[in-house]
Amino acid sequence: MPAEEISDLSSDTVGRRILQTFEAEGQTKLLCLTTRDLGADDREQAVIAPVSEIERWWKEHSFIDTVIASPDLDSAVLLTVDEFLLVGGDRSFVEAVLGKPLDAARAEFTEYAEDMANASRHLPGIAQKWCADH
């Protein structure tokens, strides 16, 4: 889903909803990792940390795509620097993170993909694969 820039996980609406959803699922610690190799000396490329400490980690790494996931990997959110969210998990988790029913989110993304087809030719194919008649 397209998402507005998240400047602060704990005070931004979407960021806060992500953390609250993980907490509502009973997660007290989260796996956080970057999608780019930061080198062997970077001890925080991937961490498991209490939810209360995620904000600090995320601020230090938000200049690159990051993943926040449950330690069992049953649910995850990819936050991209180009303002997209990719949410994985069961239906209730995905809907809670997105703040809307899944059918509405699929329709919204399909419309967005059509509007952006000239700039991002791959989006209509993604919408067709993941949003059509699921």
C-alpha positions as CSV (number, residue, x, y, z in Angstrom):
1,M,0.0,0.0,0.0
2,P,1.2,3.5,-0.6
3,A,1.7,5.3,2.7
4,E,2.6,8.8,3.7
5,E,6.1,9.3,5.0
6,I,6.5,8.0,8.6
7,S,8.7,10.4,10.4
8,D,8.2,8.9,13.9
9,L,6.8,5.4,14.7
10,S,5.4,6.3,18.1
11,S,3.6,9.5,17.1
12,D,2.9,9.1,13.4
13,T,-0.6,7.6,12.9
14,V,0.5,4.7,10.7
15,G,3.7,4.1,12.7
16,R,1.7,4.0,16.0
17,R,-0.9,1.7,14.4
18,I,1.9,-0.7,13.3
19,L,3.4,-0.9,16.8
20,Q,0.0,-1.1,18.5
21,T,-1.1,-3.9,16.2
22,F,2.0,-6.0,17.1
23,E,1.3,-5.3,20.8
24,A,-2.4,-6.3,20.4
25,E,-1.2,-9.6,18.9
26,G,0.7,-10.2,22.2
27,Q,4.2,-9.3,20.9
28,T,6.4,-7.8,23.5
29,K,9.6,-8.0,21.4
30,L,10.0,-7.5,17.6
31,L,12.5,-8.5,15.0
32,C,13.8,-5.5,13.1
33,L,16.1,-5.6,10.2
34,T,17.4,-3.6,7.3
35,T,17.1,-4.8,3.7
36,R,20.6,-3.6,2.8
37,D,23.8,-5.1,4.1
38,L,25.4,-2.6,6.4
39,G,28.6,-4.6,6.9
40,A,29.9,-7.1,9.3
41,D,30.6,-4.4,12.0
42,D,27.0,-3.2,12.2
43,R,25.5,-5.0,15.2
44,E,22.1,-3.5,14.7
45,Q,21.4,-4.5,11.1
46,A,19.0,-7.0,12.7
47,V,17.9,-6.9,16.3
48,I,15.2,-8.4,18.5
49,A,14.1,-5.6,20.8
50,P,11.2,-4.7,23.2
51,V,8.5,-2.8,21.4
52,S,9.4,0.3,23.6
53,E,12.9,0.3,22.0
54,I,11.9,0.0,18.3
55,E,11.6,3.7,17.8
56,R,15.2,4.3,18.5
57,W,16.3,1.5,16.2
58,W,14.0,2.6,13.4
59,K,15.1,6.3,13.6
60,E,18.7,5.2,13.1
61,H,17.8,3.0,10.1
62,S,14.8,4.6,8.5
63,F,16.9,6.0,5.6
64,I,16.8,2.5,4.1
65,D,14.0,-0.1,3.7
66,T,13.3,-1.8,7.0
67,V,11.3,-4.8,8.2
68,I,9.5,-5.1,11.5
69,A,8.3,-8.6,12.3
70,S,7.1,-10.8,15.0
71,P,10.0,-13.1,16.2
72,D,8.1,-16.1,14.8
73,L,7.7,-14.3,11.5
74,D,3.9,-14.9,11.5
75,S,3.4,-11.1,10.8
76,A,5.6,-8.5,9.3
77,V,5.7,-5.0,7.9
78,L,8.1,-3.7,5.3
79,L,8.5,0.1,5.4
80,T,10.1,1.4,2.3
81,V,11.8,4.8,1.8
82,D,9.6,5.4,-1.2
83,E,6.6,5.4,1.1
84,F,5.1,2.0,0.6
85,L,4.0,-0.6,3.2
86,L,4.0,-4.3,2.5
87,V,2.1,-6.1,5.2
88,G,2.1,-9.8,5.8
89,G,0.1,-11.8,8.3
90,D,-3.3,-13.1,9.0
91,R,-6.3,-11.0,7.8
92,S,-6.9,-9.4,11.2
93,F,-3.3,-8.3,11.5
94,V,-3.2,-6.8,7.9
95,E,-6.5,-5.0,8.4
96,A,-5.4,-3.6,11.7
97,V,-2.1,-2.3,10.4
98,L,-3.8,-0.8,7.3
99,G,-6.7,0.6,9.3
100,K,-9.3,-0.6,6.9
101,P,-10.9,-3.8,5.6
102,L,-8.8,-5.8,3.3
103,D,-11.2,-5.5,0.4
104,A,-11.1,-1.7,0.7
105,A,-7.3,-1.8,0.8
106,R,-7.2,-4.0,-2.3
107,A,-9.6,-1.7,-4.2
108,E,-7.6,1.4,-3.1
109,F,-4.3,-0.1,-4.3
110,T,-5.8,-1.2,-7.6
111,E,-7.0,2.3,-8.3
112,Y,-3.6,3.7,-7.2
113,A,-1.8,1.2,-9.5
114,E,-3.9,2.3,-12.5
115,D,-3.3,6.0,-11.7
116,M,0.4,5.4,-11.5
117,A,0.8,3.0,-14.4
118,N,2.7,5.5,-16.6
119,A,5.3,6.2,-13.8
120,S,5.4,2.7,-12.4
121,R,4.6,0.2,-15.1
122,H,4.9,-2.8,-12.7
123,L,2.1,-1.7,-10.3
124,P,-0.9,-2.8,-12.4
125,G,0.6,-6.3,-12.6
126,I,1.1,-6.4,-8.8
127,A,-2.5,-5.2,-8.3
128,Q,-3.8,-7.8,-10.7
129,K,-1.9,-10.6,-9.0
130,W,-2.6,-9.7,-5.3
131,C,-5.8,-7.7,-5.4
132,A,-8.1,-9.3,-8.0
133,D,-10.8,-11.5,-6.7
134,H,-9.1,-12.9,-3.5
